[in-house]
Amino acid sequence: QVQLVESGGGLVQPGGSLRVSCAASGSIFSINAMGWYRQAPGKQRELVATITSGGSTNYADSVKGRFTISRDNAKNTVYLQMNSLKPEDTAVYYCNAKIQLRSYWYENNYWGQGTQVTVSS
């Protein structure tokens, strides 16, 4: 029943900015953590950034200082603001969330469908 809906992907020039969003919906009791991962063709999926319910953040070294992750708890939404984009940032970006449902205590891991981000001139 839980769905993660992503938006904001697209084509941007090197040095440009882009913000992707991910909204979680369903019978949600608590979202303990949310994050973004990315996967380029022929490469393994890698962590980009995460944020916990307490606001603690973690970033991959390759995006530190350029990307900012944030969340709006009232909207069950996580954002990734991407600045100073580079061609190597080109990938499919996937939203991830660790969610406890109202009907069950167990924390499950959910994924969005992915959104394409292409950095090219």
TIMI-683672 format. One record per residue (C-alpha): residue in three letters; residue number from 1; x, y, z; chain. Coordinates in Angstrom, 1 decimal, m for minus. Layout:
BEGIN
<site><aa>ala</aa><i>NUM</i><xx>X</xx><yy>Y</yy><zz>Z</zz><ch>A</ch></site>
...
# end
This chain:
BEGIN
<site><aa>gln</aa><i>1</i><xx>0.0</xx><yy>0.0</yy><zz>0.0</zz><ch>A</ch></site>
<site><aa>val</aa><i>2</i><xx>2.9</xx><yy>2.3</yy><zz>0.6</zz><ch>A</ch></site>
<site><aa>gln</aa><i>3</i><xx>4.0</xx><yy>4.3</yy><zz>m2.4</zz><ch>A</ch></site>
<site><aa>leu</aa><i>4</i><xx>7.0</xx><yy>6.5</yy><zz>m3.0</zz><ch>A</ch></site>
<site><aa>val</aa><i>5</i><xx>6.3</xx><yy>9.0</yy><zz>m5.8</zz><ch>A</ch></site>
<site><aa>glu</aa><i>6</i><xx>9.3</xx><yy>10.8</yy><zz>m7.2</zz><ch>A</ch></site>
<site><aa>ser</aa><i>7</i><xx>9.4</xx><yy>14.0</yy><zz>m9.3</zz><ch>A</ch></site>
<site><aa>gly</aa><i>8</i><xx>11.7</xx><yy>16.6</yy><zz>m10.5</zz><ch>A</ch></site>
<site><aa>gly</aa><i>9</i><xx>14.1</xx><yy>14.7</yy><zz>m12.7</zz><ch>A</ch></site>
<site><aa>gly</aa><i>10</i><xx>15.2</xx><yy>15.9</yy><zz>m16.1</zz><ch>A</ch></site>
<site><aa>leu</aa><i>11</i><xx>17.9</xx><yy>17.3</yy><zz>m18.2</zz><ch>A</ch></site>
<site><aa>val</aa><i>12</i><xx>20.2</xx><yy>20.0</yy><zz>m16.9</zz><ch>A</ch></site>
<site><aa>gln</aa><i>13</i><xx>23.5</xx><yy>21.7</yy><zz>m18.0</zz><ch>A</ch></site>
<site><aa>pro</aa><i>14</i><xx>26.7</xx><yy>21.2</yy><zz>m16.2</zz><ch>A</ch></site>
<site><aa>gly</aa><i>15</i><xx>27.0</xx><yy>23.6</yy><zz>m13.3</zz><ch>A</ch></site>
<site><aa>gly</aa><i>16</i><xx>23.2</xx><yy>23.9</yy><zz>m13.1</zz><ch>A</ch></site>
<site><aa>ser</aa><i>17</i><xx>20.8</xx><yy>22.9</yy><zz>m10.3</zz><ch>A</ch></site>
<site><aa>leu</aa><i>18</i><xx>17.9</xx><yy>20.5</yy><zz>m10.0</zz><ch>A</ch></site>
<site><aa>arg</aa><i>19</i><xx>15.7</xx><yy>19.5</yy><zz>m7.1</zz><ch>A</ch></site>
<site><aa>val</aa><i>20</i><xx>14.1</xx><yy>16.0</yy><zz>m6.9</zz><ch>A</ch></site>
<site><aa>ser</aa><i>21</i><xx>11.3</xx><yy>15.2</yy><zz>m4.6</zz><ch>A</ch></site>
<site><aa>cys</aa><i>22</i><xx>9.8</xx><yy>12.0</yy><zz>m3.1</zz><ch>A</ch></site>
<site><aa>ala</aa><i>23</i><xx>6.5</xx><yy>11.8</yy><zz>m1.4</zz><ch>A</ch></site>
<site><aa>ala</aa><i>24</i><xx>5.4</xx><yy>8.8</yy><zz>0.6</zz><ch>A</ch></site>
<site><aa>ser</aa><i>25</i><xx>1.8</xx><yy>7.9</yy><zz>0.9</zz><ch>A</ch></site>
<site><aa>gly</aa><i>26</i><xx>m0.2</xx><yy>5.1</yy><zz>2.6</zz><ch>A</ch></site>
<site><aa>ser</aa><i>27</i><xx>m1.1</xx><yy>4.0</yy><zz>6.1</zz><ch>A</ch></site>
<site><aa>ile</aa><i>28</i><xx>2.1</xx><yy>5.3</yy><zz>7.6</zz><ch>A</ch></site>
<site><aa>phe</aa><i>29</i><xx>2.8</xx><yy>5.4</yy><zz>11.3</zz><ch>A</ch></site>
<site><aa>ser</aa><i>30</i><xx>6.4</xx><yy>6.6</yy><zz>11.1</zz><ch>A</ch></site>
<site><aa>ile</aa><i>31</i><xx>9.1</xx><yy>7.3</yy><zz>8.6</zz><ch>A</ch></site>
<site><aa>asn</aa><i>32</i><xx>12.3</xx><yy>6.6</yy><zz>10.4</zz><ch>A</ch></site>
<site><aa>ala</aa><i>33</i><xx>14.7</xx><yy>7.5</yy><zz>7.6</zz><ch>A</ch></site>
<site><aa>met</aa><i>34</i><xx>14.6</xx><yy>8.6</yy><zz>4.0</zz><ch>A</ch></site>
<site><aa>gly</aa><i>35</i><xx>17.3</xx><yy>8.8</yy><zz>1.4</zz><ch>A</ch></site>
<site><aa>trp</aa><i>36</i><xx>18.4</xx><yy>8.9</yy><zz>m2.2</zz><ch>A</ch></site>
<site><aa>tyr</aa><i>37</i><xx>20.4</xx><yy>6.4</yy><zz>m4.2</zz><ch>A</ch></site>
<site><aa>arg</aa><i>38</i><xx>21.5</xx><yy>6.5</yy><zz>m7.8</zz><ch>A</ch></site>
<site><aa>gln</aa><i>39</i><xx>22.6</xx><yy>4.1</yy><zz>m10.4</zz><ch>A</ch></site>
<site><aa>ala</aa><i>40</i><xx>24.4</xx><yy>4.8</yy><zz>m13.7</zz><ch>A</ch></site>
<site><aa>pro</aa><i>41</i><xx>24.4</xx><yy>2.4</yy><zz>m16.6</zz><ch>A</ch></site>
<site><aa>gly</aa><i>42</i><xx>26.8</xx><yy>m0.5</yy><zz>m15.9</zz><ch>A</ch></site>
<site><aa>lys</aa><i>43</i><xx>27.5</xx><yy>0.6</yy><zz>m12.4</zz><ch>A</ch></site>
<site><aa>gln</aa><i>44</i><xx>26.3</xx><yy>m0.5</yy><zz>m9.0</zz><ch>A</ch></site>
<site><aa>arg</aa><i>45</i><xx>23.6</xx><yy>1.4</yy><zz>m7.1</zz><ch>A</ch></site>
<site><aa>glu</aa><i>46</i><xx>25.2</xx><yy>3.8</yy><zz>m4.6</zz><ch>A</ch></site>
<site><aa>leu</aa><i>47</i><xx>24.1</xx><yy>5.8</yy><zz>m1.7</zz><ch>A</ch></site>
<site><aa>val</aa><i>48</i><xx>23.8</xx><yy>9.6</yy><zz>m2.3</zz><ch>A</ch></site>
<site><aa>ala</aa><i>49</i><xx>22.3</xx><yy>11.0</yy><zz>0.9</zz><ch>A</ch></site>
<site><aa>thr</aa><i>50</i><xx>20.2</xx><yy>10.0</yy><zz>3.8</zz><ch>A</ch></site>
<site><aa>ile</aa><i>51</i><xx>18.3</xx><yy>11.8</yy><zz>6.6</zz><ch>A</ch></site>
<site><aa>thr</aa><i>52</i><xx>16.9</xx><yy>10.3</yy><zz>9.8</zz><ch>A</ch></site>
<site><aa>ser</aa><i>53</i><xx>13.7</xx><yy>11.3</yy><zz>11.7</zz><ch>A</ch></site>
<site><aa>gly</aa><i>54</i><xx>15.9</xx><yy>13.3</yy><zz>14.0</zz><ch>A</ch></site>
<site><aa>gly</aa><i>55</i><xx>17.4</xx><yy>15.3</yy><zz>11.1</zz><ch>A</ch></site>
<site><aa>ser</aa><i>56</i><xx>20.8</xx><yy>13.6</yy><zz>11.0</zz><ch>A</ch></site>
<site><aa>thr</aa><i>57</i><xx>22.2</xx><yy>13.6</yy><zz>7.5</zz><ch>A</ch></site>
<site><aa>asn</aa><i>58</i><xx>24.8</xx><yy>11.6</yy><zz>5.6</zz><ch>A</ch></site>
<site><aa>tyr</aa><i>59</i><xx>26.3</xx><yy>12.2</yy><zz>2.2</zz><ch>A</ch></site>
<site><aa>ala</aa><i>60</i><xx>28.5</xx><yy>10.4</yy><zz>m0.2</zz><ch>A</ch></site>
<site><aa>asp</aa><i>61</i><xx>31.9</xx><yy>12.0</yy><zz>m0.6</zz><ch>A</ch></site>
<site><aa>ser</aa><i>62</i><xx>31.3</xx><yy>12.8</yy><zz>m4.2</zz><ch>A</ch></site>
<site><aa>val</aa><i>63</i><xx>28.3</xx><yy>15.0</yy><zz>m3.5</zz><ch>A</ch></site>
<site><aa>lys</aa><i>64</i><xx>29.3</xx><yy>16.7</yy><zz>m0.3</zz><ch>A</ch></site>
<site><aa>gly</aa><i>65</i><xx>29.1</xx><yy>20.5</yy><zz>m0.5</zz><ch>A</ch></site>
<site><aa>arg</aa><i>66</i><xx>26.9</xx><yy>20.3</yy><zz>m3.6</zz><ch>A</ch></site>
<site><aa>phe</aa><i>67</i><xx>23.8</xx><yy>18.3</yy><zz>m2.6</zz><ch>A</ch></site>
<site><aa>thr</aa><i>68</i><xx>21.5</xx><yy>19.0</yy><zz>0.3</zz><ch>A</ch></site>
<site><aa>ile</aa><i>69</i><xx>18.9</xx><yy>16.5</yy><zz>1.6</zz><ch>A</ch></site>
<site><aa>ser</aa><i>70</i><xx>15.9</xx><yy>17.7</yy><zz>3.6</zz><ch>A</ch></site>
<site><aa>arg</aa><i>71</i><xx>12.5</xx><yy>16.5</yy><zz>4.6</zz><ch>A</ch></site>
<site><aa>asp</aa><i>72</i><xx>9.1</xx><yy>17.9</yy><zz>5.3</zz><ch>A</ch></site>
<site><aa>asn</aa><i>73</i><xx>7.6</xx><yy>15.6</yy><zz>8.0</zz><ch>A</ch></site>
<site><aa>ala</aa><i>74</i><xx>4.1</xx><yy>17.0</yy><zz>7.6</zz><ch>A</ch></site>
<site><aa>lys</aa><i>75</i><xx>4.1</xx><yy>16.0</yy><zz>3.9</zz><ch>A</ch></site>
<site><aa>asn</aa><i>76</i><xx>6.1</xx><yy>12.8</yy><zz>4.3</zz><ch>A</ch></site>
<site><aa>thr</aa><i>77</i><xx>8.4</xx><yy>14.2</yy><zz>1.6</zz><ch>A</ch></site>
<site><aa>val</aa><i>78</i><xx>12.1</xx><yy>14.1</yy><zz>1.1</zz><ch>A</ch></site>
<site><aa>tyr</aa><i>79</i><xx>14.0</xx><yy>16.5</yy><zz>m1.2</zz><ch>A</ch></site>
<site><aa>leu</aa><i>80</i><xx>17.4</xx><yy>16.4</yy><zz>m2.8</zz><ch>A</ch></site>
<site><aa>gln</aa><i>81</i><xx>18.7</xx><yy>19.8</yy><zz>m3.9</zz><ch>A</ch></site>
<site><aa>met</aa><i>82</i><xx>21.5</xx><yy>19.3</yy><zz>m6.4</zz><ch>A</ch></site>
<site><aa>asn</aa><i>83</i><xx>23.8</xx><yy>22.2</yy><zz>m7.2</zz><ch>A</ch></site>
<site><aa>ser</aa><i>84</i><xx>26.9</xx><yy>22.5</yy><zz>m9.3</zz><ch>A</ch></site>
<site><aa>leu</aa><i>85</i><xx>25.9</xx><yy>19.4</yy><zz>m11.2</zz><ch>A</ch></site>
<site><aa>lys</aa><i>86</i><xx>28.5</xx><yy>17.4</yy><zz>m13.1</zz><ch>A</ch></site>
<site><aa>pro</aa><i>87</i><xx>28.1</xx><yy>14.9</yy><zz>m16.0</zz><ch>A</ch></site>
<site><aa>glu</aa><i>88</i><xx>29.1</xx><yy>12.1</yy><zz>m13.6</zz><ch>A</ch></site>
<site><aa>asp</aa><i>89</i><xx>26.0</xx><yy>12.9</yy><zz>m11.6</zz><ch>A</ch></site>
<site><aa>thr</aa><i>90</i><xx>24.0</xx><yy>11.5</yy><zz>m14.5</zz><ch>A</ch></site>
<site><aa>ala</aa><i>91</i><xx>22.0</xx><yy>8.5</yy><zz>m13.2</zz><ch>A</ch></site>
<site><aa>val</aa><i>92</i><xx>18.7</xx><yy>7.1</yy><zz>m12.3</zz><ch>A</ch></site>
<site><aa>tyr</aa><i>93</i><xx>17.9</xx><yy>8.4</yy><zz>m8.8</zz><ch>A</ch></site>
<site><aa>tyr</aa><i>94</i><xx>15.9</xx><yy>6.2</yy><zz>m6.5</zz><ch>A</ch></site>
<site><aa>cys</aa><i>95</i><xx>14.1</xx><yy>7.3</yy><zz>m3.3</zz><ch>A</ch></site>
<site><aa>asn</aa><i>96</i><xx>14.3</xx><yy>5.0</yy><zz>m0.3</zz><ch>A</ch></site>
<site><aa>ala</aa><i>97</i><xx>12.3</xx><yy>5.1</yy><zz>3.0</zz><ch>A</ch></site>
<site><aa>lys</aa><i>98</i><xx>12.3</xx><yy>3.0</yy><zz>6.1</zz><ch>A</ch></site>
<site><aa>ile</aa><i>99</i><xx>8.6</xx><yy>3.0</yy><zz>7.2</zz><ch>A</ch></site>
<site><aa>gln</aa><i>100</i><xx>6.5</xx><yy>1.6</yy><zz>10.0</zz><ch>A</ch></site>
<site><aa>leu</aa><i>101</i><xx>2.9</xx><yy>1.0</yy><zz>9.0</zz><ch>A</ch></site>
<site><aa>arg</aa><i>102</i><xx>0.0</xx><yy>1.8</yy><zz>11.4</zz><ch>A</ch></site>
<site><aa>ser</aa><i>103</i><xx>m1.1</xx><yy>m1.8</yy><zz>11.2</zz><ch>A</ch></site>
<site><aa>tyr</aa><i>104</i><xx>2.2</xx><yy>m3.5</yy><zz>11.9</zz><ch>A</ch></site>
<site><aa>trp</aa><i>105</i><xx>5.2</xx><yy>m2.7</yy><zz>14.1</zz><ch>A</ch></site>
<site><aa>tyr</aa><i>106</i><xx>7.8</xx><yy>m4.0</yy><zz>11.7</zz><ch>A</ch></site>
<site><aa>glu</aa><i>107</i><xx>9.9</xx><yy>m1.5</yy><zz>9.8</zz><ch>A</ch></site>
<site><aa>asn</aa><i>108</i><xx>10.0</xx><yy>m2.1</yy><zz>6.1</zz><ch>A</ch></site>
<site><aa>asn</aa><i>109</i><xx>12.3</xx><yy>m0.7</yy><zz>3.4</zz><ch>A</ch></site>
<site><aa>tyr</aa><i>110</i><xx>10.5</xx><yy>0.9</yy><zz>0.4</zz><ch>A</ch></site>
<site><aa>trp</aa><i>111</i><xx>11.8</xx><yy>2.1</yy><zz>m3.0</zz><ch>A</ch></site>
<site><aa>gly</aa><i>112</i><xx>10.5</xx><yy>4.5</yy><zz>m5.5</zz><ch>A</ch></site>
<site><aa>gln</aa><i>113</i><xx>10.5</xx><yy>3.8</yy><zz>m9.2</zz><ch>A</ch></site>
<site><aa>gly</aa><i>114</i><xx>13.4</xx><yy>6.0</yy><zz>m10.0</zz><ch>A</ch></site>
<site><aa>thr</aa><i>115</i><xx>13.7</xx><yy>9.3</yy><zz>m11.9</zz><ch>A</ch></site>
<site><aa>gln</aa><i>116</i><xx>16.3</xx><yy>10.0</yy><zz>m14.6</zz><ch>A</ch></site>
<site><aa>val</aa><i>117</i><xx>18.7</xx><yy>12.9</yy><zz>m14.0</zz><ch>A</ch></site>
<site><aa>thr</aa><i>118</i><xx>20.9</xx><yy>13.8</yy><zz>m17.0</zz><ch>A</ch></site>
<site><aa>val</aa><i>119</i><xx>23.6</xx><yy>16.4</yy><zz>m16.8</zz><ch>A</ch></site>
<site><aa>ser</aa><i>120</i><xx>24.8</xx><yy>17.3</yy><zz>m20.3</zz><ch>A</ch></site>
<site><aa>ser</aa><i>121</i><xx>25.5</xx><yy>20.4</yy><zz>m22.4</zz><ch>A</ch></site>
# end
